[in-house]
């Protein structure tokens, strides 16, 4: 066996706390949930082996289909919009120089500091179809706004609107990438007669493609795991749970309901593994596709 | 949106971290399940509660009574609303609170799974006069013939009319009678006010989906058999009732607008929808009325019984109960606690304290509606005095009169799933997703399946 170099050994020593945490708090529960997903378990009694019954049930459960539909719909709307908007914000931030720059960067990041629960409650007020400020604003232009919080066709778009309020992290990552684009490249292109759009398209975008790729993956994953705000808005108390039906039923919300409302912990574990596999698959596809589109500075492109 | 580098497995892991803890702990809990001995630390027993707070004198007086009678018990009240996740995790981890305060309509689900203990032994040892509790409240805390909880409050449903809306519609509020469904529909439309697509006043709020069992009962149908085994959601009379109540909502502006409108209401503040003339009439629990006696004593309302189509009052009652979870460390102290909190004497003392406080503030005391009929008799004959506010004095009489008409949806092993099934069915109809018969048909299938699985 090849002997580890002393530096490597020390590296592992320093990694140890994290590794222990990984095994106990991440890998452990995941393995436990995998085992539970093949059992019937109500949290009170002991788990009983149920074979693949939970997975079979998933395939038949109309609510799972609805929850997947809602979650995918949200993800498809949220990810492109969030990244386009965040990129626009980052480009604006990148133009601001001098003393004001720090202040603006802070302001753009502020929404990320707000607890999700508070955001959910706030937007329930803002989006209210009868008295909310969003519709009052639309009213200024003579538009009669939809019933964002109660019309099943508008609940998901309303949640997307809410999600676009908080772009702090994505903006910061893209902004940092923009700062790293060497000015010479842009200047050289300008001398060659490239216009603003051409420079953005041919210089800036390829240079930040690795950051873009990263935020696409991260945003996709968090969208598929959407829970906090939606739960606060539409499932947070008994009245809320009675009032909105499945219009805002996201996958993780349904998982939570099965686990803690209906005490089907085995089924909830199966749902969790279903989600894990789907996310793993999507991420794999994204990495494969990304490898073709993303430019890393270290590599030579053919 | 990203907030921290995210592990792709985060959702799975976070939901299931709890599971691992639960599993490990459950192994320890099952073996010690039969242990009934109280845990004694330093010679004194301890008692931990969950789901209960100390918002007012009604709670404080009764807690003080317990403390005074049981000075040796170290009482720890974990204030806050009942949280099913916290509760179940604690039970699964073998470290539950000793006594829990939760909504009575969940008792069946927890009892069937053994998450809470039967209290028959406790009630007989402590000589609790169980006959003092209202029959409907008794029915709601029993499962499979055993007592699993002891009822606390007894909330009745009444019709509250905004006098101004009735007069605008040319009707004497006292003459409104919900037994004639055609006239009620006409009145609802007359009391509604809209301006440019915006709802100004919701004429008659039937409180769907929450009150579907009440509407079904008004139409002569029970949604669940008395033994809790057979769902009757597909009874045509249930469909007829839902169709009618949904029709009321549609005629007044549609669910999406009306629901958004009612979401802006603050029932317990000085700007409640009756003061603001935003409601013509609505079905609601009596605590909305008693709250108004404190916040807006001069509001012009008339409280009436909700009548079925034969003209008899119907009232779907509810409230909280005290239960003892499986694995409670000190079930004896829990039992004493439950007895004290729900005894007639304690309730009467609490009601006196409330009446004194209201008198000091110069406000009317409109009574405390307990699950203990014997306590209520004393409270309403000796403590509640005419306040001079006719609306509220009459309201007290009406609420008292409908208490005997109280009914509950019978307990079932799948109480949670059953409730979810009919709520979702009503929502699908209100949202226009599905026709009434189809929606209730689906609910019937879902509900019956859940009941069969939970009881087998």
Contacts between the chains, C-beta under 8 A, distances in Angstrom:
chain1	res1	chain2	res2	distance
A	25	B	13	7.8
A	25	B	17	6.2
A	26	B	7	7.0
A	26	B	9	7.1
A	26	B	13	5.1
A	28	B	20	5.7
A	29	B	13	5.7
A	29	B	16	4.5
A	29	B	17	4.4
A	29	B	18	7.9
A	29	B	19	6.4
A	29	B	20	4.1
A	30	B	9	6.2
A	30	B	12	6.1
A	30	B	13	5.7
A	30	B	16	6.5
A	32	B	16	6.6
A	32	B	19	5.8
A	32	B	20	4.1
A	32	B	23	5.8
A	33	B	12	6.5
A	33	B	15	7.6
A	33	B	16	3.5
A	33	B	19	5.4
A	33	B	20	7.5
A	36	B	16	7.6
A	36	B	19	5.8
A	36	B	23	7.0
A	41	B	23	8.0
A	42	B	113	5.2
A	43	B	22	5.9
A	43	B	26	7.4
A	43	B	88	5.0
A	43	B	89	7.8
A	43	B	91	7.1
A	43	B	92	4.4
A	43	B	115	7.9
A	44	B	26	7.9
A	44	B	88	7.7
A	44	B	91	6.3
A	44	B	92	6.6
A	44	B	113	4.8
A	44	B	114	5.4
A	44	B	115	4.9
A	44	B	326	6.7
A	45	B	30	7.6
A	45	B	113	7.1
A	45	B	114	6.6
A	46	B	26	6.4
A	46	B	27	7.7
A	46	B	30	6.0
A	47	B	23	7.3
A	82	B	1	6.4
A	112	B	1	7.6
A	112	B	3	6.6
A	124	B	263	7.5
A	128	B	260	5.3
A	128	B	263	5.9
A	128	B	264	6.1
A	129	B	256	6.8
A	129	B	257	6.4
A	129	B	260	3.8
A	130	B	198	6.3
A	130	B	199	6.1
A	130	B	257	6.5
A	130	B	260	4.5
A	130	B	261	4.5
A	130	B	263	7.8
A	130	B	264	6.2
A	131	B	260	7.7
A	131	B	261	7.7
A	131	B	264	4.6
A	132	B	260	8.0
A	144	B	197	5.8
A	147	B	256	3.9
A	147	B	257	5.9
A	147	B	259	7.7
A	147	B	260	5.0
A	149	B	259	7.9
A	149	B	260	5.9
A	149	B	263	6.7
A	150	B	255	6.9
A	150	B	256	4.3
A	150	B	257	7.5
A	150	B	259	4.2
A	150	B	260	4.7
A	150	B	263	7.5
A	151	B	256	4.1
A	151	B	431	7.8
A	152	B	431	4.9
A	152	B	433	6.7
A	163	B	1	6.8
A	166	B	1	5.5
A	167	B	1	6.3
A	168	B	1	7.4
A	169	B	1	5.8
A	169	B	2	4.7
A	169	B	3	5.6
A	170	B	1	5.9
A	170	B	2	6.3
A	173	B	2	7.5
A	215	B	2	6.8
A	218	B	2	4.0
A	218	B	5	7.8
A	218	B	6	5.9
A	219	B	1	6.5
A	219	B	2	6.4
A	221	B	6	5.6
A	221	B	8	5.8
A	221	B	10	7.7
A	222	B	1	6.2
A	222	B	2	5.9
A	222	B	3	7.8
A	222	B	6	6.2
A	224	B	11	7.6
A	225	B	10	6.4
A	225	B	11	4.1
A	227	B	11	7.7
A	238	B	103	7.6
A	239	B	210	7.4
A	241	B	423	7.7
A	242	B	209	5.5
A	242	B	210	5.6
A	242	B	423	4.8
A	242	B	427	7.5
A	243	B	209	7.3
A	243	B	259	6.4
A	243	B	427	7.1
A	244	B	427	7.1
A	245	B	424	5.8
A	245	B	427	3.6
A	245	B	428	6.2
A	245	B	431	6.0
A	245	B	433	7.4
A	246	B	424	7.1
A	247	B	431	7.3
A	252	B	11	5.5
A	252	B	15	7.3
A	255	B	11	7.8
A	255	B	15	6.0
A	256	B	15	7.0
A	259	B	15	6.7
A	259	B	19	7.9
A	260	B	84	5.5
A	260	B	85	4.4
A	260	B	88	6.1
A	261	B	84	6.3
A	261	B	416	6.0
A	261	B	420	7.7
A	262	B	416	6.1
A	262	B	417	5.9
A	262	B	420	7.9
A	263	B	88	6.9
A	263	B	109	7.4
A	263	B	113	6.3
A	265	B	19	6.2
A	265	B	22	7.5
A	268	B	15	6.9
A	269	B	16	6.3
A	269	B	19	6.4
A	272	B	11	6.7
A	272	B	12	4.3
A	272	B	15	5.2
A	272	B	16	5.8
A	273	B	12	6.5
A	275	B	11	5.6
A	275	B	12	6.3
A	276	B	8	7.3
A	276	B	9	5.5
A	276	B	11	7.3
A	276	B	12	4.2
A	279	B	8	5.1
A	279	B	9	7.8
A	279	B	11	7.6
A	280	B	8	6.0
A	283	B	8	5.7
